[in-house]
Amino acid sequence: MIPRPAFLSPLNISEKLTLICVATTAVALACVLTAFVVQDFRVVKRVKTEQIQTDLAALADQVATLVHANTLTPLRKLLSESSKEHGIVTAAVLATNGTILAGHPNTIDSLQNFYAQANLDHRRQFGHVVYQSVLNWQGQAQGTLLVGVNNTDVEMRLFFMLEYAIWAFLLAIALAFLVGGCVQKIVSAPLKSLQKLSQNIIDSGDYSLRAPVASQDELGQLSVAVNRMLAQIEQRDTMLEKQVSQRTAELRKMAEEFRFRALHDTLTGLPNRALLVEEYPRILAHAQRAGKVFAVLLLDLDNFKNINDTYGHDLGDELLKQVALRIRGGLRGEDLFCRLGGDEFVVLVQDVDGIDDVRRVGHNLLQALLADICLSERCLHISASIGASIYPAHGEDLTELKRNADIAMYRAKEAGKNQLMLFDRRMEQQAIFRMLVQNDLRDAIFQDDLELYFQPQIDPRQQKLCGCEVLVRWHHPKVGLLLPGDFIPHAESNGLVRNLDYFVLRKACIAAQSWRRELGLTVPIAVNFSGIHFRCNAIVATIQETLSQTGWPAELLTVELTEAVMIDAPETARNVVNAIRKLGVKIALDDFGVGYSSLHYLRTLVVDEVKLDRSFTMDVHHDEKERRLVKGIASLTRDFSVALVAEGIECAAQAEVMQAIGCHILQGYFYAPPKPEAEFIAWAKAFNERNYSVHFSFSYVIPA
């Protein structure tokens, strides 16, 4: 790559073209003129030399004759006359011995000087050139002729030619400037036009501008190419603008979709928690400006988890969509209805006048869910529990209002579900207690802080101990003694009931086995499990493993269940019950008579015992209708070959009536309250002393 001189960088293209043209002309002309002057000088010099040599030869012949004749005067005259021709300024004739015979000028100094010059090379030049010629006459050397020739005319010719060359050079340079200017205009004008066009496009961004095409040469073709390029850019720019416009619209739509998705529930399309948080400051500011109140209603579907577990999540999702449509239809346009997640919804009811308005809205929501929802050829009955809190009475920020509404909703579920509960401060204390229990229950189970209590079951005919019911107590380090009703519902709500039931089963088997081994008492035991265990076969393996590890015989264990076990998945529950009976374990139906389908399950489910609920024995000793009803139940169990156990025997009259009816296993405070293991063993020993045979039946009941 040829390096570019630094001084050319600041010049524009026209100046560069002119400079290149002038420089090229100057260099070329300088070379030509120099060659011309040198050549002319050489030619002139050669011609003069040839003429002098010719004249010198002729003169030498004449001089040789005169020298031979020894006529010096004519010789001097001849030399003087010859010096007037061809610029000869000096002439001398030397004898063969080197003496000067004659010369011009004839002064001694001039001749000596001339002689000295004659001994120099004739090519040396001191104002003139010395030539010499040998004088021969008839073949004999007569001496030497020396001639000094003046070169002034040659030098003048050289100076003239140099002056001519300089003027020619200057004229040519001037012409080169003119030609260069024309050339640069021809070449640079289109380039300047293209440069101006590009600058205009840069300044305006207008790609519709075009370059003028002034010729068909390369510059014209360049302009055509630039115009085509601009046309393509303009076309692409137009397409790009359309694409950008389209993409912008798509991005705007996508941003709106993203915002909608970020602020709405993907399943139901309802506003979600994020939109509720975003809208709450506006609703709060409006309420503060207008002096209004608003309510937060937290709605949770009842038994939705059971539907999900039974029919699958797909049907559960469809159910949530239908529920959302129904609830939305029962609200005003200004009310904000959101789905928080799962089956939990929140309604923010604006501009309410008081509690009556809140109750009316809640009642409308409950009424909207009364009709069954039919999905996939299944008609489902849906209800909801609603908790409500009111601004500003129950809080000012959204978190507090939602928390208080959640507390009220939980109370609605505890109160029987399918109803609305308004928050009050007493509920908060209960919620704190519930949270305390839930947080500590797990540690209590795994750290063995729960204690088993035992309540005996008596055969009144023989006055013998034939069983006992096992209950669980929790000695909480902060709250004190907690009964099953205080913590078992929380264990069911947070999934700890499995661990709780396994804990009771294992401890009961260990206790019964230790009594059998250490006291010689063989005790059949029965354990009541939560309905959650009967939705899969895991409980079967757990019972088998526990019996194997503790060594407790399967035929001495009875598992109690309520009819609620059969509601969610009756076929699965029936299979689990049959699998448990195959282990040799007995099955008891607890709380018999209080449900809707007790008789149906007695007919369809294979059980070994039926436990009559205490509500039937409470008034049996003084109410004839109660006695007839219990008598019918006892007759029914005998027909089905099922043992009947009566709970809640509190006095001797109740015991006598139940014995007369034909119920031969009684349980209640009349015989003994639930006791810790040590007290129960002491009571059993005392009872054993009064009776000859003792049989134990342990049964753990989870109160409703």
TAFENBEL-V471327 format. One record per residue. N is the residue number from 0. RES is the residue in three letters. PSI is psi in whole degrees, -180 to 180 (* if undefined). D_FIRST is the distance of its C-alpha to the first C-alpha in Angstrom with 1 decimal. Layout:
[[N RES PSI D_FIRST] [N RES PSI D_FIRST]]
//
This chain:
[[0 MET 126 0.0] [1 ILE 125 3.8] [2 PRO 141 6.3] [3 ARG 127 9.1] [4 PRO 141 12.5] [5 ALA -31 14.9] [6 PHE -14 17.7] [7 LEU -19 16.2] [8 SER -45 16.3] [9 PRO -7 20.2] [10 LEU 146 20.4] [11 ASN 175 21.3] [12 ILE -34 20.0] [13 SER -43 23.0] [14 GLU -39 22.6] [15 LYS -42 19.0] [16 LEU -45 20.1] [17 THR -45 23.0] [18 LEU -41 21.1] [19 ILE -42 18.7] [20 CYS -47 21.8] [21 VAL -44 23.8] [22 ALA -42 21.1] [23 THR -46 20.6] [24 THR -45 24.4] [25 ALA -46 25.0] [26 VAL -47 22.9] [27 ALA -45 24.2] [28 LEU -39 27.8] [29 ALA -42 27.7] [30 CYS -45 26.9] [31 VAL -48 29.6] [32 LEU -40 32.2] [33 THR -46 31.7] [34 ALA -41 32.2] [35 PHE -47 35.2] [36 VAL -45 36.9] [37 VAL -45 36.5] [38 GLN -41 37.8] [39 ASP -42 40.7] [40 PHE -43 41.6] [41 ARG -40 41.7] [42 VAL -46 43.8] [43 VAL -43 46.2] [44 LYS -40 46.6] [45 ARG -43 47.2] [46 VAL -44 49.7] [47 LYS -40 51.6] [48 THR -44 51.7] [49 GLU -40 53.0] [50 GLN -44 55.7] [51 ILE -42 56.8] [52 GLN -37 57.0] [53 THR -47 59.1] [54 ASP -37 61.4] [55 LEU -37 61.6] [56 ALA -43 62.8] [57 ALA -42 65.5] [58 LEU -38 66.5] [59 ALA -37 66.6] [60 ASP -43 69.2] [61 GLN -45 71.3] [62 VAL -40 71.0] [63 ALA -39 71.9] [64 THR -42 75.1] [65 LEU -37 76.1] [66 VAL -42 75.4] [67 HIS -36 77.5] [68 ALA -11 80.2] [69 ASN 39 79.8] [70 THR 99 80.0] [71 LEU -36 77.9] [72 THR -50 78.8] [73 PRO -31 77.5] [74 LEU -47 74.5] [75 ARG -41 73.7] [76 LYS -40 74.2] [77 LEU -43 71.9] [78 LEU -40 69.2] [79 SER -40 69.8] [80 GLU -37 69.5] [81 SER -24 66.4] [82 SER -11 64.6] [83 LYS -5 64.6] [84 GLU 144 62.3] [85 HIS 27 58.5] [86 GLY 21 58.1] [87 ILE 122 60.1] [88 VAL -25 61.2] [89 THR 152 62.8] [90 ALA 144 64.7] [91 ALA 147 66.7] [92 VAL 126 68.7] [93 LEU 138 69.0] [94 ALA 172 71.7] [95 THR -23 71.1] [96 ASN 3 72.0] [97 GLY 0 69.3] [98 THR 151 71.8] [99 ILE 122 71.1] [100 LEU -38 73.5] [101 ALA 159 72.4] [102 GLY 169 69.5] [103 HIS 125 68.3] [104 PRO 165 68.5] [105 ASN 11 71.5] [106 THR 150 71.4] [107 ILE -45 71.3] [108 ASP -44 68.3] [109 SER -40 66.3] [110 LEU -40 67.1] [111 GLN -42 66.3] [112 ASN -43 63.0] [113 PHE -39 62.4] [114 TYR -44 63.3] [115 ALA -39 61.0] [116 GLN -29 58.2] [117 ALA -26 59.4] [118 ASN -9 58.7] [119 LEU 163 55.0] [120 ASP 132 52.4] [121 HIS -10 52.6] [122 ARG -8 48.9] [123 ARG 149 49.3] [124 GLN 117 49.5] [125 PHE 61 51.8] [126 GLY -28 52.4] [127 HIS 169 53.6] [128 VAL 136 53.3] [129 VAL 128 56.2] [130 TYR 149 57.1] [131 GLN 149 59.8] [132 SER 135 61.9] [133 VAL 133 64.6] [134 LEU 115 68.0] [135 ASN 136 69.8] [136 TRP 113 73.1] [137 GLN 44 74.3] [138 GLY 2 72.0] [139 GLN 135 73.0] [140 ALA 127 70.7] [141 GLN -11 72.2] [142 GLY -157 69.5] [143 THR 139 66.1] [144 LEU 124 65.0] [145 LEU 131 62.5] [146 VAL 130 60.9] [147 GLY 120 58.6] [148 VAL 133 56.5] [149 ASN 130 55.0] [150 ASN 17 51.3] [151 THR -39 51.5] [152 ASP -37 51.1] [153 VAL -43 48.0] [154 GLU -40 46.5] [155 MET -39 47.7] [156 ARG -38 46.0] [157 LEU -45 42.7] [158 PHE -39 43.1] [159 PHE -45 43.9] [160 MET -37 40.9] [161 LEU -44 38.6] [162 GLU -40 40.3] [163 TYR -43 39.8] [164 ALA -38 36.1] [165 ILE -46 35.7] [166 TRP -40 37.5] [167 ALA -40 35.6] [168 PHE -46 32.3] [169 LEU -41 33.5] [170 LEU -42 34.8] [171 ALA -38 31.6] [172 ILE -43 29.7] [173 ALA -45 32.2] [174 LEU -36 31.9] [175 ALA -39 28.1] [176 PHE -44 28.6] [177 LEU -47 31.1] [178 VAL -42 28.9] [179 GLY -40 25.8] [180 GLY -42 28.1] [181 CYS -42 29.3] [182 VAL -45 25.9] [183 GLN -33 24.7] [184 LYS -41 27.9] [185 ILE -41 27.5] [186 VAL -45 24.0] [187 SER -23 24.2] [188 ALA -49 27.8] [189 PRO -36 27.0] [190 LEU -41 24.1] [191 LYS -38 26.4] [192 SER -42 29.0] [193 LEU -39 26.8] [194 GLN -43 25.9] [195 LYS -39 29.6] [196 LEU -46 30.5] [197 SER -38 28.3] [198 GLN -41 29.8] [199 ASN -40 33.3] [200 ILE -40 32.7] [201 ILE -42 31.6] [202 ASP -39 34.6] [203 SER -22 37.2] [204 GLY 17 35.9] [205 ASP 108 37.2] [206 TYR 7 35.3] [207 SER -10 37.7] [208 LEU 149 35.9] [209 ARG 152 34.2] [210 ALA 140 31.8] [211 PRO 141 33.4] [212 VAL 104 32.3] [213 ALA -8 32.7] [214 SER 174 31.2] [215 GLN 6 30.5] [216 ASP -166 26.9] [217 GLU -37 23.7] [218 LEU -39 24.4] [219 GLY -40 27.9] [220 GLN -35 26.7] [221 LEU -42 24.5] [222 SER -43 27.7] [223 VAL -44 29.6] [224 ALA -41 27.2] [225 VAL -42 27.3] [226 ASN -40 31.1] [227 ARG -42 31.3] [228 MET -42 29.2] [229 LEU -38 31.6] [230 ALA -43 34.5] [231 GLN -43 33.5] [232 ILE -42 32.9] [233 GLU -42 36.2] [234 GLN -45 37.9] [235 ARG -37 36.5] [236 ASP -42 37.3] [237 THR -44 40.8] [238 MET -40 41.1] [239 LEU -40 39.7] [240 GLU -41 42.3] [241 LYS -44 44.9] [242 GLN -42 43.8] [243 VAL -43 43.6] [244 SER -44 47.0] [245 GLN -43 48.3] [246 ARG -38 46.8] [247 THR -43 48.2] [248 ALA -41 51.6] [249 GLU -43 51.3] [250 LEU -39 50.3] [251 ARG -43 53.1] [252 LYS -42 55.5] [253 MET -41 54.2] [254 ALA -40 54.7] [255 GLU -39 58.2] [256 GLU -43 58.8] [257 PHE -42 57.5] [258 ARG -41 59.7] [259 PHE -44 62.6] [260 ARG -36 62.2] [261 ALA -27 61.8] [262 LEU 4 65.0] [263 HIS 154 67.0] [264 ASP 131 68.5] [265 THR -26 66.8] [266 LEU -52 70.1] [267 THR -14 72.4] [268 GLY 4 70.0] [269 LEU 156 72.0] [270 PRO 147 70.5] [271 ASN -169 69.8] [272 ARG -38 70.1] [273 ALA -42 66.9] [274 LEU -36 68.1] [275 LEU -45 71.5] [276 VAL -37 69.9] [277 GLU -39 67.8] [278 GLU -21 70.7] [279 TYR -44 73.3] [280 PRO -36 72.3] [281 ARG -44 72.8] [282 ILE -41 76.1] [283 LEU -44 77.2] [284 ALA -40 76.3] [285 HIS -43 78.2] [286 ALA -38 81.3] [287 GLN -39 81.2] [288 ARG -43 81.0] [289 ALA -5 83.7] [290 GLY 31 85.9] [291 LYS 169 85.8] [292 VAL 158 85.9] [293 PHE 164 84.0] [294 ALA 148 84.5] [295 VAL 117 82.3] [296 LEU 122 83.7] [297 LEU 120 82.4] [298 LEU 130 83.3] [299 ASP 130 83.2] [300 LEU 142 84.4] [301 ASP 132 87.4] [302 ASN 27 87.0] [303 PHE -34 83.6] [304 LYS -38 82.5] [305 ASN -39 85.3] [306 ILE -44 84.1] [307 ASN -46 80.6] [308 ASP -33 81.9] [309 THR -48 84.4] [310 TYR -6 82.5] [311 GLY 160 78.9] [312 HIS -27 76.2] [313 ASP -46 75.3] [314 LEU -36 78.8] [315 GLY -39 78.7] [316 ASP -43 75.5] [317 GLU -37 77.2] [318 LEU -41 80.3] [319 LEU -38 78.2] [320 LYS -44 76.8] [321 GLN -39 80.3] [322 VAL -42 81.6] [323 ALA -41 78.8] [324 LEU -42 79.8] [325 ARG -45 83.4] [326 ILE -42 82.9] [327 ARG -36 80.6] [328 GLY -20 83.3] [329 GLY 12 85.8] [330 LEU 162 83.7] [331 ARG 164 83.3] [332 GLY -32 80.0] [333 GLU -7 79.4] [334 ASP 140 79.9] [335 LEU 119 76.8] [336 PHE 120 77.1] [337 CYS 152 74.6] [338 ARG 122 74.3] [339 LEU -26 73.6] [340 GLY 151 73.2] [341 GLY -130 75.4] [342 ASP 27 78.7] [343 GLU 126 78.6] [344 PHE 157 78.4] [345 VAL 139 78.8] [346 VAL 125 80.2] [347 LEU 105 79.8] [348 VAL 117 82.7] [349 GLN 158 82.4] [350 ASP 56 85.1] [351 VAL 149 88.1] [352 ASP -16 91.4] [353 GLY -167 92.7] [354 ILE -34 93.5] [355 ASP -39 95.2] [356 ASP -41 92.0] [357 VAL -44 90.2] [358 ARG -38 93.0] [359 ARG -44 93.0] [360 VAL -45 89.2] [361 GLY -40 89.6] [362 HIS -41 92.6] [363 ASN -39 90.6] [364 LEU -43 87.9] [365 LEU -39 90.5] [366 GLN -34 92.2] [367 ALA -22 88.9] [368 LEU 6 88.7] [369 LEU -46 92.3] [370 ALA 144 91.8] [371 ASP 151 90.5] [372 ILE 122 87.0] [373 CYS 121 86.7] [374 LEU 131 83.6] [375 SER 46 83.1] [376 GLU 20 86.9] [377 ARG 132 87.7] [378 CYS 119 89.4] [379 LEU 134 88.7] [380 HIS 123 90.7] [381 ILE 138 88.5] [382 SER 170 89.5] [383 ALA 152 87.7] [384 SER 132 88.5] [385 ILE 131 87.5] [386 GLY 141 87.2] [387 ALA 141 87.0] [388 SER 152 86.2] [389 ILE 135 86.5] [390 TYR 136 84.5] [391 PRO 6 85.4] [392 ALA -36 88.5] [393 HIS 14 86.7] [394 GLY 163 83.4] [395 GLU -33 80.7] [396 ASP 158 77.4] [397 LEU -40 76.4] [398 THR -45 76.4] [399 GLU -42 79.9] [400 LEU -41 81.2] [401 LYS -41 79.7] [402 ARG -44 81.1] [403 ASN -37 84.6] [404 ALA -36 84.4] [405 ASP -40 83.5] [406 ILE -44 86.5] [407 ALA -38 88.7] [408 MET -40 87.3] [409 TYR -39 88.0] [410 ARG -35 91.6] [411 ALA -38 91.8] [412 LYS -41 91.0] [413 GLU -31 93.5] [414 ALA 3 96.1] [415 GLY -1 95.9] [416 LYS 176 92.7] [417 ASN 47 92.5] [418 GLN 169 93.2] [419 LEU 136 91.8] [420 MET 131 92.1] [421 LEU 140 91.5] [422 PHE 140 90.3] [423 ASP 166 92.6] [424 ARG -25 92.2] [425 ARG -32 94.4] [426 MET -32 92.0] [427 GLU -41 89.4] [428 GLN -39 91.5] [429 GLN -37 92.1] [430 ALA -39 88.3] [431 ILE -42 87.8] [432 PHE -43 90.4] [433 ARG -43 88.8] [434 MET -39 85.4] [435 LEU -44 86.9] [436 VAL -45 88.6] [437 GLN -39 85.6] [438 ASN -34 83.4] [439 ASP -13 86.0] [440 LEU -41 87.4] [441 ARG -48 84.7] [442 ASP -37 85.2] [443 ALA -39 88.9] [444 ILE -48 88.7] [445 PHE -17 86.5] [446 GLN 9 88.3] [447 ASP 45 91.7] [448 ASP 1 93.0] [449 LEU 150 95.0] [450 GLU 139 98.6] [451 LEU 138 100.7] [452 TYR 151 104.1] [453 PHE 132 106.8] [454 GLN 125 109.5] [455 PRO 157 112.3] [456 GLN 132 113.5] [457 ILE 140 117.2] [458 ASP 106 119.5] [459 PRO -19 122.5] [460 ARG -42 124.8] [461 GLN 0 124.7] [462 GLN 52 123.5] [463 LYS 155 120.6] [464 LEU 116 117.0] [465 CYS 6 115.0] [466 GLY 173 111.5] [467 CYS 156 109.5] [468 GLU 133 106.6] [469 VAL 126 103.6] [470 LEU 163 101.9] [471 VAL 141 99.0] [472 ARG 153 99.0] [473 TRP 117 96.2] [474 HIS 88 97.0] [475 HIS 134 94.1] [476 PRO -23 93.6] [477 LYS -39 93.3] [478 VAL -33 95.3] [479 GLY -155 98.0] [480 LEU 128 99.6] [481 LEU 133 97.9] [482 LEU 166 99.6] [483 PRO -38 97.8] [484 GLY -17 97.7] [485 ASP -24 95.7] [486 PHE -20 92.7] [487 ILE -41 92.9] [488 PRO -34 91.7] [489 HIS -34 88.6] [490 ALA -36 88.1] [491 GLU -36 88.1] [492 SER -32 85.7] [493 ASN 11 83.0] [494 GLY 4 83.5] [495 LEU -6 85.2] [496 VAL -30 88.5] [497 ARG -51 87.4] [498 ASN -37 87.2] [499 LEU -46 90.4] [500 ASP -42 92.3] [501 TYR -37 91.0] [502 PHE -48 92.1] [503 VAL -42 95.6] [504 LEU -49 96.0] [505 ARG -46 95.0] [506 LYS -36 97.2] [507 ALA -42 100.1] [508 CYS -40 100.0] [509 ILE -44 99.7] [510 ALA -47 102.6] [511 ALA -37 104.8] [512 GLN -36 104.0] [513 SER -38 104.9] [514 TRP -39 108.2] [515 ARG -40 108.9] [516 ARG -41 108.2] [517 GLU -32 109.6] [518 LEU -7 112.4] [519 GLY 23 113.3] [520 LEU 120 112.6] [521 THR 121 110.9] [522 VAL 115 109.3] [523 PRO 137 107.6] [524 ILE 154 104.9] [525 ALA 137 103.1] [526 VAL 131 99.9] [527 ASN 122 98.8] [528 PHE 153 95.1] [529 SER 153 93.0] [530 GLY -19 92.2] [531 ILE -25 88.5] [532 HIS -20 89.4] [533 PHE 17 90.7] [534 ARG -5 87.5] [535 CYS 174 86.3] [536 ASN 6 87.7] [537 ALA -34 86.3] [538 ILE -31 89.7] [539 VAL -47 91.4] [540 ALA -37 89.3] [541 THR -44 89.7] [542 ILE -45 93.5] [543 GLN -42 93.7] [544 GLU -41 91.5] [545 THR -44 93.6] [546 LEU -39 96.8] [547 SER -42 95.5] [548 GLN -37 94.3] [549 THR -17 97.5] [550 GLY 13 99.9] [551 TRP 131 101.6] [552 PRO 141 103.2] [553 ALA -35 101.8] [554 GLU -11 105.3] [555 LEU 11 106.0] [556 LEU 134 103.0] [557 THR 131 103.2] [558 VAL 124 100.2] [559 GLU 142 101.0] [560 LEU 159 99.1] [561 THR 168 99.7] [562 GLU -16 99.5] [563 ALA -24 96.2] [564 VAL -34 94.6] [565 MET -10 95.3] [566 ILE -46 94.0] [567 ASP -52 90.2] [568 ALA 81 90.0] [569 PRO -39 93.5] [570 GLU -45 92.6] [571 THR -44 90.3] [572 ALA -39 92.8] [573 ARG -40 95.6] [574 ASN -40 93.6] [575 VAL -43 92.9] [576 VAL -45 96.7] [577 ASN -38 97.7] [578 ALA -36 95.2] [579 ILE -41 96.7] [580 ARG -30 100.2] [581 LYS -23 99.2] [582 LEU -13 98.5] [583 GLY 1 102.2] [584 VAL 142 101.6] [585 LYS 156 103.9] [586 ILE 134 102.8] [587 ALA 139 104.5] [588 LEU 111 104.0] [589 ASP 161 104.0] [590 ASP 40 105.1] [591 PHE 135 107.0] [592 GLY -18 108.5] [593 VAL -14 106.2] [594 GLY -177 103.5] [595 TYR -22 103.4] [596 SER 29 103.4] [597 SER -45 105.3] [598 LEU -36 107.8] [599 HIS -42 105.0] [600 TYR -30 103.3] [601 LEU -33 106.6] [602 ARG -35 106.9] [603 THR -17 103.4] [604 LEU 132 102.4] [605 VAL 114 104.1] [606 VAL 163 105.2] [607 ASP -26 107.8] [608 GLU 154 108.7] [609 VAL 127 108.9] [610 LYS 114 108.8] [611 LEU 127 110.8] [612 ASP 150 109.2] [613 ARG -19 111.2] [614 SER -21 111.6] [615 PHE -25 114.2] [616 THR -10 116.3] [617 MET -43 116.3] [618 ASP 17 119.4] [619 VAL -25 120.8] [620 HIS -10 123.9] [621 HIS 12 125.1] [622 ASP 117 123.5] [623 GLU -39 125.0] [624 LYS -40 122.1] [625 GLU -41 119.7] [626 ARG -42 122.1] [627 ARG -41 122.3] [628 LEU -44 118.5] [629 VAL -37 118.0] [630 LYS -40 120.8] [631 GLY -41 119.0] [632 ILE -42 115.8] [633 ALA -40 117.7] [634 SER -39 119.3] [635 LEU -43 116.0] [636 THR -35 114.4] [637 ARG -40 117.4] [638 ASP -31 117.1] [639 PHE 5 113.4] [640 SER 44 114.4] [641 VAL 134 112.2] [642 ALA 144 113.2] [643 LEU 126 113.6] [644 VAL 125 112.7] [645 ALA 127 113.9] [646 GLU 161 111.9] [647 GLY 27 113.1] [648 ILE 110 116.6] [649 GLU -12 117.7] [650 CYS 169 121.5] [651 ALA -33 124.4] [652 ALA -43 125.3] [653 GLN -43 121.9] [654 ALA -42 122.1] [655 GLU -42 125.6] [656 VAL -45 124.6] [657 MET -37 121.5] [658 GLN -40 123.5] [659 ALA -35 126.1] [660 ILE -29 123.5] [661 GLY 14 122.3] [662 CYS 121 119.1] [663 HIS 8 119.4] [664 ILE 117 116.3] [665 LEU 148 116.2] [666 GLN 135 113.7] [667 GLY 177 114.0] [668 TYR -18 115.0] [669 PHE -34 118.7] [670 TYR -48 117.9] [671 ALA 142 115.1] [672 PRO 169 111.9] [673 PRO 136 108.5] [674 LYS 151 108.6] [675 PRO 165 106.1] [676 GLU -46 106.2] [677 ALA -44 108.5] [678 GLU -37 110.9] [679 PHE -39 110.9] [680 ILE -42 111.7] [681 ALA -44 114.6] [682 TRP -41 115.8] [683 ALA -38 115.5] [684 LYS -43 117.6] [685 ALA -43 120.3] [686 PHE -33 120.3] [687 ASN -31 120.4] [688 GLU -26 123.5] [689 ARG -10 125.2] [690 ASN 155 124.1] [691 TYR -28 124.1] [692 SER 138 120.9] [693 VAL 130 117.6] [694 HIS 139 114.6] [695 PHE 136 111.3] [696 SER 117 109.0] [697 PHE 133 105.9] [698 SER 123 104.1] [699 TYR 125 101.1] [700 VAL 132 101.0] [701 ILE 107 98.1] [702 PRO 149 99.8] [703 ALA * 98.5]]
//
